[in-house]
């Protein structure tokens, strides 16, 4: 989860912060940001669930 955040989500956040939201490019950057950020957030969620499952199995 930390790796996905550092490699994918943080650079996406930085790119979004660097663009002027009132510019013509702002809408394009937001569209790309939203699509990519949501996808990587789903990856983080799935890996967290998998880690929890492994932890529960290890406790048995």
Residue pairs with C-beta under 8 A, 6 or more apart in sequence:
1 44
1 47
1 48
1 51
4 40
4 43
4 44
4 47
5 44
8 36
8 40
9 37
9 40
9 41
9 44
12 33
12 36
12 37
12 40
13 37
15 29
15 33
16 29
16 30
16 33
19 25
19 26
19 29
20 26
21 30
